[in-house]
């Protein structure tokens, strides 16, 4: 199994970050050959920074932004600090299951990126939010000439050296994931989607 840097951006996730990190450690430690967990605290003000500092060790590295810079900026910090050839990103709010991580890592033998596609029936997004995003998804499908099962899933794994080539054009906000999806698909890279269930997040929405 490949060597993987797991990147978890967090912002005011004091209610979920420790349990999520524990679940990641348990799953990764059982099946992934070599791994590290990089937690990027994006300027939290609720005590999240103290929690993650407490759980850091030889496998868990913690990086802090002094101010909130955005979801994409936190991912960039983690990617630039990754020690392994593959990076898996996952939110710290407990909304994404950790169980698919081994399957996603194994699928990287034939892909450049593997995305966990959320089952909309189990997703926590309400109808109005889905309708608001529908034109964006339609345009994205049109631009790459294919249906994209999940444009902005926050659980995905990719080749670090490949994504680094696009970092200068990727935004610091939430659209980081949708933009890297479009970038790789439009350039003809191999992207695979694996369906997953999706849970209701714990705590407030992440900042931009």
C-alpha positions in Angstrom: 0.0 0.0 0.0 1.2 3.5 -0.9 2.7 6.1 1.5 0.1 8.7 2.2 0.0 12.2 3.8 -3.4 12.8 5.3 -4.3 16.4 5.4 -7.1 17.7 7.7 -7.9 21.4 7.6 -9.8 22.6 10.7 -11.5 25.8 11.8 -13.4 25.9 15.1 -13.9 22.1 15.2 -13.4 21.6 18.9 -16.4 19.2 19.1 -15.2 16.8 16.5 -11.5 17.1 15.7 -10.2 14.7 18.3 -12.6 11.9 17.5 -12.0 12.4 13.7 -8.2 12.2 14.2 -8.6 9.1 16.3 -10.7 7.4 13.6 -8.1 8.3 11.0 -5.3 6.9 13.1 -7.1 3.7 13.6 -8.0 3.2 10.0 -4.7 4.3 8.5 -2.6 2.5 11.0 -4.3 -0.8 10.2 -3.8 -0.9 6.4 -1.6 1.9 5.0 2.1 1.1 4.7 3.3 4.5 5.8 1.3 7.6 6.7 1.3 10.9 8.5 -1.6 13.1 9.6 -1.2 16.8 9.0 -3.7 18.9 10.9 -3.9 22.5 9.7 -5.6 24.8 12.2 -6.8 27.7 10.2 -6.9 30.3 13.0 -9.5 28.7 15.2 -10.8 30.7 18.2 -12.7 28.0 20.1 -9.9 25.9 21.5 -9.4 23.7 18.5 -5.7 24.7 18.4 -5.1 23.5 21.9 -6.9 20.2 21.3 -4.8 19.4 18.2 -1.6 20.4 19.9 -2.4 17.9 22.6 -2.8 15.0 20.2 0.3 15.7 18.1 3.1 13.1 18.1 5.5 11.3 15.7 2.6 10.5 13.3 0.4 13.6 13.8 1.9 17.0 12.8 0.0 20.2 13.6 0.4 23.4 11.7 -1.2 26.7 12.7 -2.4 29.7 10.7 -2.3 32.8 13.0 -5.4 34.1 11.4 -8.2 32.5 9.4 -7.1 32.3 5.8 -9.6 29.9 4.2 -10.2 26.3 3.5 -8.1 26.2 0.3 -5.3 28.1 2.0 -5.2 25.4 4.8 -5.1 22.7 2.2 -2.2 24.4 0.4 -0.3 24.6 3.7 -0.8 20.9 4.2 0.1 19.9 0.6 3.3 21.9 0.7 4.3 20.2 4.0 3.4 16.7 2.8 6.3 14.2 3.1 4.7 11.4 0.9 3.9 11.1 -2.8 0.1 10.9 -2.2 -2.1 13.3 -0.2 -5.5 12.5 1.1 -7.7 15.4 2.3 -10.6 15.0 4.7 -12.6 17.5 6.8 -12.3 17.5 10.6 -16.0 17.9 11.2 -16.9 14.1 11.1 -19.0 14.4 8.0 -16.8 12.1 5.9 -16.3 8.5 6.8 -12.8 7.3 7.2 -13.5 3.7 6.2 -13.0 4.4 2.4 -9.5 5.6 2.8 -7.7 2.2 2.2 -9.8 1.6 -1.0 -9.1 5.1 -2.2 -5.3 4.7 -1.6 -5.4 1.4 -3.5 -7.2 2.9 -6.4 -4.3 5.4 -6.9 -2.4 2.6 -8.6 -4.4 3.4 -11.7 -5.4 7.0 -11.2 -4.1 10.6 -10.6 -6.9 11.5 -8.3 -9.7 9.5 -6.5 -12.7 11.3 -5.2 -15.3 10.1 -2.7 -18.6 10.9 -4.3 -21.3 11.6 -1.8 -24.6 9.9 -1.9 -27.0 12.8 -2.2 -29.8 10.9 -0.5 -27.7 10.8 2.6 -26.1 14.2 2.3 -26.9 16.9 4.8 -27.3 19.6 2.1 -30.9 20.9 2.0 -32.9 21.2 -1.2 -32.3 25.0 -1.6 -28.6 24.6 -1.4 -28.6 21.8 -4.0 -30.8 23.9 -6.3 -28.5 26.9 -6.0 -25.5 24.8 -6.9 -27.2 23.1 -9.9 -26.1 25.7 -12.5 -22.5 25.5 -11.3 -22.5 21.7 -11.6 -24.1 21.9 -15.1 -21.5 24.3 -16.3 -18.7 22.2 -14.8 -20.0 19.1 -16.6 -20.2 21.1 -19.9 -16.7 22.4 -19.6 -15.1 19.0 -19.2 -17.5 17.2 -21.5 -18.6 14.6 -18.9 -20.8 14.1 -15.9 -19.0 14.8 -12.6 -20.5 12.8 -9.8 -19.3 15.1 -7.1 -17.6 18.4 -8.0 -16.4 19.6 -4.6 -16.1 16.5 -2.3 -13.8 17.2 0.6 -12.6 13.6 0.7 -10.2 12.8 -2.1 -6.6 11.6 -2.7 -4.2 12.8 -5.3 -0.6 12.9 -6.4 1.2 15.7 -4.5 3.6 16.5 -7.3 0.8 16.9 -9.8 -1.4 19.1 -7.7 1.6 21.3 -6.8 1.7 22.3 -10.5 -1.8 23.9 -10.1 -1.4 25.5 -6.7 -0.7 28.9 -8.1 -4.2 29.0 -9.8 -6.2 27.4 -7.0 -8.2 29.6 -4.7 -7.9 30.0 -0.9 -11.6 29.4 -0.3 -14.0 26.5 -0.6 -13.8 26.3 -4.4 -10.3 24.8 -4.1 -11.8 21.3 -4.5 -14.1 22.1 -7.5 -11.2 23.9 -9.2 -8.7 21.1 -8.8 -11.4 18.7 -10.2 -11.9 20.9 -13.3 -8.1 21.4 -13.7 -7.3 17.7 -13.7 -10.3 16.6 -15.8 -9.7 19.3 -18.4 -6.1 18.3 -18.7 -7.0 14.6 -19.3 -5.7 13.2 -16.0 -7.2 10.0 -14.6 -9.9 10.7 -12.0 -12.0 8.0 -10.4 -15.1 8.4 -8.2 -16.0 6.0 -5.4 -19.5 6.4 -3.9 -19.7 7.0 -0.1 -22.3 7.9 2.5 -22.1 11.3 4.0 -22.9 12.4 7.6 -24.2 15.6 9.1 -21.3 17.8 10.1 -20.6 18.7 13.7 -20.2 22.4 14.6 -20.3 25.6 12.4 -19.5 25.8 8.7 -15.8 26.2 7.9 -14.8 29.6 6.9 -14.2 30.3 3.2 
